[in-house]
Amino acid sequence: MVSREDILILGLSAGVVGSLVGGLMLGIGLGLVVNNVHAGWVLVLPAAPVAGLLGYVLARKVAAKL
């Protein structure tokens, strides 16, 4: 059975990990694009979906406890 503690930890860890990964991808990618390195778009465009995917993976891990 998943407890409230597990759900709280899931939310906190998904938020922190998602924002760190997405923010780093966005920051590095925009830094590259501003300096005329157009390969930076490869990091900018998937930044948000990758951050959300990490939260989904963590949620699946908690759901596996059921």
Secondary structure as GFF3:
##gff-version 3
##sequence-region A 1 66
A	DSSP	alpha_helix	4	34	.	.	.	ID=ss1
A	DSSP	three_ten_helix	38	40	.	.	.	ID=ss2
A	DSSP	alpha_helix	41	44	.	.	.	ID=ss3
A	DSSP	alpha_helix	47	63	.	.	.	ID=ss4
###
